[in-house]
Amino acid sequence: MTHRPRPITDVDRRASFARPADTMFLDHLPVDVRELDAQARFAALSALFDQVTARRLTGVGLASGWRCWEVDAGGPRLPGLIAERVGPLGRVVATTDRDLTWLDAGLPASVQARRHDVVRDDPPAGGFDLVHARLVLMHLPERDEVLRRLVAALRPGGWLLVEDFDCDLQPLACLGAGRPEELLANRVRAEFLDLLARRGADLEYGRKLPRLFRDAGLVEVGADGFFPVAVRAGAALEIAEMRRAHEGLLASGRIRADELDAHLASVAWGRVDVTTPPLFGCWGQRPE
């Protein structure tokens, strides 16, 4: 008997389809579906990249007593990890411009969650030994000004760690695509990246970070990259991203609703190996 692969989750399997009837069903759920999509996205990003981020934090010397700012936090797990490292003598501020409920609920008492718009609001006061932002700046048209604010928030000797994709360096969803579902995945990914660019994202931002850090006056600048190729959390991320971008993907007319539906089904059932773009991490220190 042929073994049929298990989908990522039953929820992902059902929610991946975007036909009007499904949309009507979701509209009657007693929750904000867009918020569920955001939480699914952040959970997938956490599964993919938290260990990589933790290694980079170790590299800059994160230790007991540090004051830290997690910029536009994507969930409680990473601020909690930082809080464990800095201990009771440290301080962690986790900010977001979204609803605080789902972030604040999972945070240890030593982490302060704040509503904060990194584009419009001044940085939290006090100065920080570490400022960390993951997958934030590349999406902001005001990224240059935001980077200056993050640098200014550092105490002398403090470290900035920024992690962002370089989508232009590796833009494919499926490497070595030959089957129809793989070719479709690459078409969908190309449309998704075009949508991000039209919304102001810099698809080459990851590779620019070392130069931008040096231009901002930081020293001890270094960078590396991480490139997951066939990881289950990558498929979960693909489903969450495509659901969030559903209307924008169909608006151009280059991707049909039935094609997007078929792509998400292929991903949910594991018929394609979906890659993510390389996640670059760059670190630099404010001079003493």
BELMOLIN-V381185 format. One line per field, one symbol per residue. ss: DSSP state (h for helix, s for strand, l for the rest). psi: psi as a letter, one per 30 degrees, with the letter a starting at -180 (. if undefined). burial: I if it has 16 or more other C-alpha atoms within 10 Angstrom, else O. A space follows every 50 residues. Layout:
ss->???
psi->???
burial->???
This chain:
ss->lllllllllhhhhhhllllhhhhhhhhlllllhhhhhhhhhhhhhhhhhh hhhhhhhhhlllllllsssssllllhhhhhhhhhhhllllssssssllll hhhhllllllsssssllllllllllllsssssssllhhhlllhhhhhhhh hhlssssssssssssslllllllllllllhhhhhhhhhhhhhhhhhhhll llllhhhhhhhhhhhlllsssssssslllllhhhhhhhhhhhhhlhhhhh hlllllhhhhhhhhhhhhlllllllllsssssssslll
psi->kkkkkkleleeeeeffkgleeeeeeefgkhljeeeeeeeeeeeeeeeefe eeeeeeeeefgklkfkkkjjkhkglfeeeeeeeeefaffakkkjllgakf efeefgklffkjkkkkjfefkllklfkkfkkkkkheeffkfgeeeeeeee effklkflkkjkkllifeejfkekkhkelefeeeeeeeeeeeeeeeefgg kjfgeeffeeeeeeffgllhkllllkikeikefeeeeeeeeeeegeeeef efffkleeeeeeeeeeeeggfkjklllkjkkkklkkk.
burial->OOOOOOIIOOOIIOIIIIOOOOOOOOOOOOOOIOOOIIIIIIIIIIIIIO OOIOOIIOOIOIIIOIIIIIIIIIIIIIIIOIIIIIOOOIIIIIIIOIOI OOIIOOIOOIIOIIOIOIIOOOIOOOIIIIIIIIIIIIIIOOIOOIIOII IOIIIOIIIIIIIIIIIIOOIIIIIOIOOOIIIIIIIIIIIIIOIIOOOO IIIIIIIOIIOIIOOIOIIOIIIOIOOIIIOIIIIIIIIIIIIIOOOOII OOOOOOIOIIOIIIIIIIIIOIIIIIIIIIIIIIIIOO
